[in-house]
């Protein structure tokens, strides 16, 4: 039976480092722990996040009234999950039928859950405007600036403003929006209320390959993850740093 729980985040070497040197995370930012709001502190380094295959759960309930399915969803949410807005989490899975593209998705019809199956990607109709691609590429920070921005977001646990870009907004639509970048772990813990922004012609996030040249210079090679690459991957793993935008921005 599919259940929804709070799982602990385990960051491997990062977690072991903070257990060995617990106070250094506090010293990075001052005495927030005393103020009582510092989320990533050395007591709760293994923070929790919402876990459960909601997509699979809904697939098993296609054709049923959404109210009854939502009630069953709440019954399967274990202790601690009430810290999230479970209604918003549940209904965010549904879109307007006309906005669902070839990747498929859930929609409601007269209060009944329906699912539009995946189909082949249409040819030609998804061509990106050269102006949009050029605008986004020109407004993207340099490799070094982007790398420093991402590392700053990871060290401070705060999202950083990336800039204004054209992002995907429904079926073959786009709009201008302010985009932020945040570490993947911080998005899961603190920014789950924001939506992932797919920057047209670039992607939903980035990871870096970093090495040193013979003269000691740092070589930074960003690798952008597209939405299609993420959606069709086996493990649905987000990039190390994700692009985010506020709803309605």
C-alpha positions in Angstrom: 0.0 0.0 0.0 1.3 3.4 -1.0 1.9 5.6 2.1 3.1 9.2 2.5 5.7 9.9 5.2 8.4 12.3 6.2 11.8 10.9 5.3 15.2 12.1 6.6 17.6 13.7 4.3 21.0 12.1 4.3 23.8 14.0 2.6 26.6 11.5 3.0 29.9 13.3 3.6 28.2 16.5 4.3 26.2 15.0 7.2 29.3 13.3 8.6 31.2 16.6 8.4 28.5 18.4 10.4 28.3 15.7 13.0 32.1 15.9 13.5 32.1 19.7 13.5 28.6 20.7 14.5 29.1 24.3 15.5 30.7 25.4 12.3 27.3 25.6 10.6 26.2 28.0 13.3 29.4 30.1 13.0 28.8 30.6 9.3 25.8 32.7 9.9 25.9 33.9 13.5 23.6 33.0 16.4 20.4 32.2 14.6 20.0 29.1 16.7 19.4 31.3 19.8 16.6 33.1 17.9 14.8 29.8 17.4 14.3 29.8 13.7 17.6 28.5 12.1 16.2 25.5 10.2 19.5 23.7 9.3 21.1 23.6 12.7 23.4 21.1 14.3 20.6 19.4 16.2 18.4 18.7 13.1 20.9 18.4 10.3 19.1 15.3 9.1 16.0 17.3 8.3 12.8 15.7 7.0 11.0 16.0 3.6 7.6 14.8 2.2 8.0 11.4 0.6 5.5 9.2 -1.4 4.6 8.3 -4.9 1.6 10.5 -5.4 1.6 10.0 -9.2 1.3 6.2 -8.8 -1.4 6.6 -6.1 -3.5 8.8 -8.5 -3.0 6.4 -11.4 -4.6 3.6 -9.2 -7.6 5.9 -8.6 -8.4 7.1 -12.1 -12.1 7.1 -12.6 -13.0 7.8 -9.0 -14.4 10.9 -7.4 -11.6 13.2 -6.4 -13.1 14.0 -2.9 -13.0 10.4 -1.9 -9.5 9.9 -3.2 -8.3 13.0 -1.3 -9.9 11.6 1.9 -8.0 8.3 1.3 -4.8 10.3 0.6 -5.1 12.0 4.0 -5.6 8.7 5.7 -2.4 7.4 4.2 -0.4 10.5 5.3 1.5 9.4 8.4 2.3 11.5 11.5 4.3 14.7 10.8 3.1 15.2 7.2 0.5 17.7 8.5 3.3 20.3 8.6 2.7 20.6 4.8 -0.3 22.0 3.0 -1.6 18.5 2.0 -4.5 19.8 0.1 -2.3 22.0 -2.1 0.2 19.2 -2.5 -2.6 16.9 -3.7 -4.4 19.2 -6.1 -1.2 20.6 -7.6 -1.1 17.2 -9.5 -4.0 18.3 -11.6 -4.0 20.6 -14.7 -6.6 21.9 -17.1 -7.0 19.2 -19.8 -6.2 21.7 -22.6 -2.8 22.5 -20.9 -1.6 18.9 -20.8 1.0 18.3 -23.5 2.4 15.1 -24.9 4.0 14.2 -21.6 0.6 13.4 -20.1 -1.0 14.3 -16.8 -4.0 14.3 -14.5 -7.1 16.4 -14.9 -10.6 16.6 -13.4 -13.9 16.2 -15.2 -17.1 16.6 -13.2 -15.2 15.8 -10.0 -13.8 12.6 -11.5 -10.1 11.9 -11.8 -8.9 11.4 -15.4 -5.5 10.8 -16.9 -4.3 11.8 -20.3 -1.7 9.3 -21.5 1.7 10.2 -22.9 2.0 10.5 -26.6 4.8 11.1 -29.1 6.4 14.5 -29.1 4.9 16.6 -31.9 7.3 17.4 -34.7 7.9 21.0 -35.7 5.3 22.6 -33.5 7.6 22.9 -30.5 10.3 25.0 -32.2 11.6 27.7 -29.8 11.6 31.3 -30.8 15.2 32.4 -31.6 14.6 35.7 -29.8 13.6 33.9 -26.6 16.6 31.6 -26.7 18.9 34.6 -27.4 17.4 36.6 -24.6 17.7 33.9 -22.0 21.3 33.0 -23.1 22.4 36.6 -23.0 20.9 37.2 -19.5 22.4 34.1 -18.0 25.4 34.8 -15.7 28.9 33.7 -16.8 30.1 30.2 -15.8 32.1 31.5 -12.9 29.4 33.9 -11.7 26.8 31.2 -11.9 29.0 28.8 -10.0 29.7 31.3 -7.2 26.0 32.1 -7.0 25.1 28.5 -6.6 27.7 27.9 -4.0 26.5 31.0 -2.1 23.0 29.6 -2.1 24.3 26.3 -0.7 26.4 27.9 2.0 23.8 30.4 3.2 20.7 28.2 2.7 19.1 31.1 0.8 17.9 31.3 -2.7 19.7 33.7 -5.0 18.1 35.9 -7.7 19.3 34.6 -11.1 17.5 37.2 -13.2 14.5 37.6 -15.5 14.0 35.0 -18.2 11.3 33.5 -20.4 10.1 30.3 -18.7 7.7 27.6 -19.8 4.1 28.2 -18.9 1.8 25.5 -20.0 1.4 23.9 -23.4 4.0 25.6 -25.8 3.5 28.8 -23.9 6.1 31.1 -22.3 6.2 34.1 -20.0 8.7 36.4 -18.4 9.4 35.8 -14.8 12.0 36.4 -12.0 14.0 33.2 -11.6 15.9 32.2 -8.5 18.5 29.4 -7.9 18.7 27.2 -4.8 20.4 24.1 -3.7 18.3 21.0 -4.3 18.2 20.1 -0.6 17.0 23.6 0.4 14.3 23.5 -2.3 12.9 20.3 -0.8 13.1 21.6 2.7 12.3 25.3 2.5 11.0 26.3 -1.0 8.5 23.5 -1.7 5.9 26.3 -2.1 7.7 27.6 -5.2 7.5 26.0 -8.6 10.4 24.8 -10.6 11.1 27.1 -13.5 12.0 25.7 -16.9 14.1 28.4 -18.6 13.4 28.2 -22.3 16.4 26.8 -24.2 18.4 26.2 -21.0 16.7 23.9 -18.5 15.3 23.5 -14.9 18.6 23.5 -13.1 22.4 22.9 -13.3 25.2 20.8 -12.0 28.9 21.6 -12.3 32.0 19.7 -13.3 34.9 21.4 -11.6 38.6 20.6 -12.2 42.0 22.4 -12.1 44.3 23.2 -15.0 48.0 22.7 -14.9 48.5 26.3 -14.0 46.1 26.0 -11.0 43.2 27.8 -12.5 39.7 26.5 -11.7 37.9 25.1 -14.7 34.1 25.2 -14.4 31.8 23.4 -16.8 28.1 23.8 -16.1 25.7 21.1 -17.3 22.1 22.2 -17.6 19.3 19.6 -17.0 16.3 20.0 -19.3 12.8 19.2 -18.1 12.5 16.3 -20.6 15.8 14.8 -19.4 14.5 15.0 -15.8 11.0 13.7 -16.5 12.2 10.7 -18.5 15.0 9.7 -16.2 14.6 6.5 -14.2 15.3 8.0 -10.8 13.6 11.4 -11.3 16.7 13.1 -9.7 16.7 16.9 -9.7 19.9 18.7 -10.6 22.2 19.9 -7.7 20.9 23.4 -8.1 17.3 24.1 -9.3 15.8 27.2 -10.9 12.7 28.4 -9.1 10.0 31.0 -9.5 7.1 32.2 -7.4 3.6 31.3 -8.3 2.0 34.2 -10.3 5.3 36.0 -10.6 
